[in-house]
């Protein structure tokens, strides 16, 4: 067995792991990265990136069909057809370019990448096949995986998001189990690609992690698209039809061609001998402090493995910090807010505290909305639904939260996060000249409205 020695060893090449490695390389730390599948992890290969690609294909196809029927824009086209194989090829090409880019960045920064499955021996030793690696610092970045339902084992007509992102054909009927962001992003995309879509959700509303006011425009859009919702329904099993139990305890048999199970994700703690470290856990995830340190010295856990929020951009920020800590810098992970974005149609973004969370934290807040129906740019994009909402302290006008729902609001997340990190007050946003005509004007108008003098309402 050959033995390699390194200062830093990272298990997992997803957004958390590869960013840690790149930053460590920039800082001159000898680094080895171990990845069993493809660089980029879930996010690049079977998550964030491919799902946005499929959502784009679906939107383009949907718009073209719309122009075929009744376009207010005066555009008319023949009935479009879809070659899903070609769409998947295009999506795969994007994934390929990004993963190749990650490999190039790692090489440029002198990171040694070992392809294989890691097995932890102790806090300083990891084996990959017949190679033993000794390290001073160990970073665990193994990510998360889809939660499976025992009564719906993946296989045949029952698929997970992985299979949903690489379709060979579009099913006539699709039932999505789970009304969270993954289920709805994919459910809406499949509906726009031409499938009849139903969503089964155990809670009493869709996107239960977001507040009802924010999800209302998405609810309306689903109705318009003809997506059928079975709320407060629980899944019993599948035998050619999907059996669900309704709120009155009756069993329904739902006909379908495919069932997409999208009930969430859980930390990936199995299969690489994590038990050997005997680390303190926090439920299903590894317990970490404000420097991403675990209960064992010089062993760090970042990203989804360390629990919620399971977001690629959180993992990246943690990874960058850990590399700097190992290089001797003083850092701490305490962002004011981390944006959460849901790429449904319309899109949703939440940064900082919602009105309910502010109330629960005992803060007396002003809450103000500005509707996109009064925004010129939204009108020119044929999208008048949704709003921007600001939450600010009543005493000093410090902004503690932003939320938005509407077309393209994912791009407003940058402005939201920056204003919270920089400690902006309502007057700061209200007094900043926002370019016209843009969706971002609704951000300024929400702040002005909170101050009692919105201009366009």
N, C-alpha and C positions, 0 to 999 in steps of 0.2 A: 504493500500500500504506500503510495507516494504521499508525502506531507508537504503542504504549503503553509507559509507563515505570512500573516498580514496584520496591519493595525486594525482595519475595519472590515467586518464581514456583514453583508446584508443578505437576508433571506427574503426573496420576493422582488420581482422586477416591475411591479406596477408603478403608478404615479408616485407613491410614497418612496418605494425602494430606489427607483432609478434617479429621482431628484436628489435623494440623500447621496447617492453614488457620484452624480455629476458635481454636486457642491463639494463633496469631500475631495474629489479629484482636483477641482480648482484650488482647493486649500492645500494641496500637496500631501494628502493623507493616502498611504498605500491602501487600496480598496479592492475587495473581491465581492462581486454580486452573483448570487446563485438564483437561477430561475428555471423552473421545470417545464414551462410551456413557452409562450411567446413574450418577449419584452413588451411592456406597456400594460400588462395585466388585464383584468376584466375591462377596465375603462376603455382602453384603446381597441381591444380585440372583440369583446362580446358585450360591451356596455355603452357608456356615454357616446362614443364617437359613431359606431355603427347605427345606434338607435337614432341619432340626429340625421344621419344620412338617409335612413329609411323614411323618417318623418318628412324630410325634404322631397323625396321621390313621391310620397303619398300626396303631399300638398300640391306639387306641380301637376300630378295626374288629376287630382280633384278639381283644380282651377281650370284645366283644359276641358274637362267634362262639363264644367259650369259654363264655359264659353260656347260649348256645343249646344247648350239648351237655351239659356236666357241671360246674356251678359248685358249689364247696364252700361258697360264700357264701349259697346259698339263693336266688340270683337266677335267674329263667328268663325268656327272651325268645324271640320268633320268630326265624326265620332272617334275619339282616341282609343288606341289599344295599348296594352302594357306587356312588355317582354320582361317579366320579373327576373329572369336569368341575367339579363343585361344590367338591370338595376343592381342586383347583388354583386355583379362583376365590378361595377363602378364603386360600390361601397367597399368592396375588398381592396380595390386599388388605393383608396384613401387610407384604409387601415395599414396597408403595406408600406405606403410612403411614410406614414407616421412612425411605424415600428422600426423601419430602416433608419429613419432620422434619429430615433432614440439610440439605436446601436452605434451610429456614427458619433453622436455626442459622448457616449460612454468611452468609445475608443479614443476620441480626441482628448479626453480628460484622463487617459491612462488607467481606466478602470478595467480590471480583468473580469470578464463575464464567463461563468461556468454554467453550461446548460445541463440541468439534471435536478433530481429531487433531493433536497437536504434532509438529513437526519441529525437532530441535535444530540450530542453526546453529553456535553455539559456547557456551562456558560462561556467557555473559551474554545470549545471544540465542536466541529460539525463535520459529518461525513457526507460526501456526495459520490455515490458509487464506490469505486476503490480509491478515492482521493480523500485524504484527511486534511482539514483546514484548521489551523490554530490561529486565534485572533485575540487582540486585546479588548476590542469593543464589538459587541454583537447587536445588530439592529434587526428586529423581527418585523417584517412588513408583508405578511402572507395574505392580507386582504380579507375578503368575505366571499360567501357563496350563497346561492339562492336557497331559501327555506323550502324544503319539500313537504308535501302533505302525504301521510302514510296511505290515505284512502285514494290518492291519485298519483301512483308511481309514474315517473316520466318514462315515456316509451310509446311508440305508435302514435295514436291520435292525441296523446297527452304530452304537451311540450312545455319547455321552460323558455325564458327570454332568449337563451342561446339559440335554440332552434327557430324561434320566431324572427330572429335577425338574419337568418340565412334560409329564407323560404325557397323551395323549388317551384311552388305554385301558390296562388292565393286561394284559401279555402272558401267555399260558398258560405259556410256558417262558422263562426268562431265564438266560443264563450271564454271570457277572461275571468278567472277566479282571483279576485283581489282588486279593490278600487283605489289603490294607492297610486303613486306617481308612475311606477313602472308599468302597471297594468293599464292605466289610462293613456299614457304616451303611446304604447303599442296598440291598444284597442282602437284609439282614434286613427292611427296610421292605417291599420288594417281596414277600418271602415272606409277611409278615403281611397284605399286600393280596390274597394269593391265588395268586400266581405260583409255579410250581415253579422253585426257584432252585438253580443249581450255581455253585461258585466254583473257578476255575482259578488256582493260585498256583505260581510257579516254585520258591519256597523250600520247606523241609520242614515249615513250619507257618504258620498264619494270624498276622496282625499281627506280622510278623518284627521290627518295631522295638521291640516290648515283650518282656519276658522270659516264659518258658514258664509259670511258676507263675501269673503274672498273667493270662495269656490262657486258661488251662485252663477257668475257668467259662464263658467265651465259647464255647469249643470244645464244651463240654457242651450249652450252650443251642442252638447250631447243629444239633447232632445231634437234640435234642428237637424243634426246629422242622421237621426234615426237609430241611435244606439239605445238598446233596451237595458234598463237598469233593474236589477233584482236586489234591492236594499233590505237589510235585516234578514238575509237568507244565508243559511249555512250549507256547505257541501257535505253530502253523505257518501257518495261514491260514483263509480262510472261502470256501466256495462253496455256500451253502445249508445246509451243516453246518459246525460249527467243528472244524477238525483240530488235535488236540493230540498231543504226543509224551509218552508215559509214561516213568517212570524206567528201564524196560527197553528204551527206544528203539523201542517199537512205536507206530504211529500209530492214534489213536482218532478216530472221527467222532462228534461229539456233536450230537444233534438239538436245535434251539432256534428260538425265534421272534425273539429279540433277543439281541444281545451288548453288554454294557456294558463299555467299556474304562476301567479305573480303575487305571492303573499309576503314578500319581504326578503331580507338578507340577514345572514348571521356570520359572526367572526369565524374565520377559517383556522380552527385550532387543532384539527385532526390530521393525522397522517404524516407528521414530521417530528414526532417524539417530543413535543412541547412538555409533556409530563416530566421529563428528565430534569427540568429546571425548577419544578415545584413553585412556580410564581404565584403571587397573590392575584386572585381573579376579582373582577367586578361583574358578577353575573356570568354571562357567556363570554365576556371580553377580558383582556388582560388589564389589570389595574396599573395606571401610570400616574406620575406626578406632573407638575407644571413644566417639567423638562423632558417629558416622555420617558422618564426612567421607570423601570419596573422595580419590583422588590429585590432584585438581584443587582449588585453593583456592576456598572458597565454593560448592562443589558437593557436595551431600549425597545419599546413597542410603539409603532406609529400606524396611522391610517385606520381602516375598518377593524383591524384586529384589536384596536384599543377602544372600540365602541362608537357610540353616536357622537356627533352626526357623521354618518358614513358618506363622506363627500371627498372626491378626488382632490379638490383644492385644499381641503384641510390636511390630507395626507402629505401633499407637496410642501405646504408651509411647515408642517412638523418635521419633515425630512430635512429640509434646508436648515432648520434650527439645530437639529441633532448633529449634523455635520459640523456646524460652527461650534457647538459645545465641545465636540471631540477635539477640535483644533485649538481649544483653549479660550474661546471667546465666552463672554457672559451673556446668556440669552434665557428667555423664558417664553413659554407659549401662553399668551393671554390676549388674544384678539378681542376687540370690543364686540365684534359680530362676524359671523360667517354666513355669507349669502346662501340660501337654498333656492334653487330654481327648478321649476317643473315645466317641461316642454310639451305641455298639452296645447290644445288650441281652444281658447286663448292661453298664452303662457302665464305662469304665476311666479312671483319672486317675493321672498320674505327675508328681510335683514333686520336683526335686532328684535326688540320686543313688539308683540302684537298688542292691541288694546287690552285683551284679556290678561296677557302675561304682565303687562305694566300694572294693572289693577291688583293682580295676585301678589306682585312685589311691593304693594303698598304705595305705589306712586300715583300722585294726582296729576293726570295728564290731559292735554288737549288732543283730541283726535280729529283729523280733518281729511276729507276726500276731495279729489278733483276728478270729474268724469272725463273720459276720452271723447265722449259725445260732444264736448265743447272744445275739442282740440282739432285744429285745422289739418294737421299732418295725418292724424288718425282717419279723418274723413277721406283724404286722398288715397289712403291705403285700404279703403272700403271696410274699415273696422272701427266701429263706434262703441263697441262694448268694453266694459272695464273701467278702471280708475287707478289713480295713485293715492295712497293713504300715508299720512305721516302721523307719528305718535311722539309728542314732546311734553316735557315737564311743564306744568302750569307756572311754577314759581320762577324759573330762570330760562325757560324756552329751549333748554338743551334737548336735542333730538335723540330719542332712545330707540326708535324703530321706523322702518319704512316697509310698506308692502305695495305690490302692484299686481294687477291682472289686466291683460290686454295683449294686442299683437306686438311681438318684438320686445316685450318688457324685460326679457332676460338681459338685454344690453344695458338696462338702467341699473342693474345690480352693482356695477362698478361705482357709479355716482353715489348710490345708497351706502355702500360699504365705506367709501372714502369719507363721506360726511360724518359717519359715526366714529370712524377711527380718529378723525381730526377734531372731534368734539364740537361739531357745528351746532349753532343755534338756528331757530327759525329765521331770524333776521339775516344770518349769513347766506342762507339759501335764497330767501326772498330778495336780497340785495345783489345777488349774482345775476348778471345779464345772461339769459339762456337764449341760444340761437333759435331763430324763427324761420321756417316752420319745422319744428321737431317734436317728437313725442316727449322729449325731455322738458319741454315747457310745462307739462303737467306737474313736474316735480316742483318747479318754482311756484306754480299756481296753488299747489297743495299747501306749501309753506305760507304763502300770502293769505290763503283762506283761513289757515289756523290763526293768523295774526288779525283776521277780521276784515281783510280788504283784497280778496281775489279780484282780478281785473276782468276776467272773461266768464263770470258766472253771476 
